[in-house]
Amino acid sequence: MFGGLGFGELILILIIALVIFGPGKLPEVGKALGKSIGEFKGALKKAEDTIKVELEEETKKQEQEKSQDNGENRDNIEVKTKQY
């Protein structure tokens, strides 16, 4: 169901949390946990977006360098052929 946890395991975790935190504190703990998970997902998404942008920039840079190298090679070939 949730990452390999079945219904029975989730009920057991809920009972243990209820015993540890009590019925008054449990909603606050759940809210804080949910907020933390949401913030973590947001940070993870931001990191993924940053990595994608950097990879795209690096790929474009490599393609430009490769095309410049090919252009220089063609210029060198033209110069050598004109010399003969």
N, C-alpha and C positions, 0 to 999 in steps of 0.2 A: 504494500500500500504506500507507505512513506519510506522510501529508501531501504526496503527490505524489512521494515517493521510491520508486523501484522496488527490486527485489531486488539488482540489480547495484550501484546507488548505496550501498545499505546495506553490502554486502560491502566496497566500496572504503573507506567510512568506517571500518569495523571494522579493516581492514588498516592504514590510516593511524594509527588510535588505538593499535594494537598496536605499531607502529614507534615512535611518540612516547613512549608510557608504558611499554612493555615488558610481558611476560607476567605479571610479579609484581604490578605496580601496577594493571593493567587492571581486575581485579575490585573493587579499592578505589575506583577512579574511577567505575566503573559503579554501585556501591552509593551513593556520594556523589551522583552525578547523579540516580539514582532517588529518593533521599531529598529532594533539592532540588526535584525536580518534584512530589513528593507534598506537600511543605510549600507550594509555590506554589499548587497546586490547592486545598489547604485554606484558604489565605488568600483566594484568589479566591472560594471558596464563602462564606466568612464575610462578605466585602465585599458579595456579591450579596444575602445574607440581610439585612444591615444596610440596604442600599438599598431592598429590598422593604418592610421594616418602616417605614422613614421615609416612603416613598411612600404606604403605606396610612394612616399617621397624618396625613399632609398632606391626603390625600383626605377622610378623616373630618372633619378640621378645616374644610375648605372646604365640605363638605356641611352641617355644623352652622352655619357662618356663613350659608350660603345659606338654610337653613330659618329661622334667626333673622331674616334680612332679610325673608323672606316673611311671617313673623309680625308684624313691625313694620309692614309695609305694610298688612296686614289691619287692625291696630289703628288706623292712621292713617285708613283708609277708613271704619271704623266711627265714629270720632270726627267726621269730616267729615259723614257722613250724619246723625248725631244732631244736629248743629248746625242743619241746615236744617229 
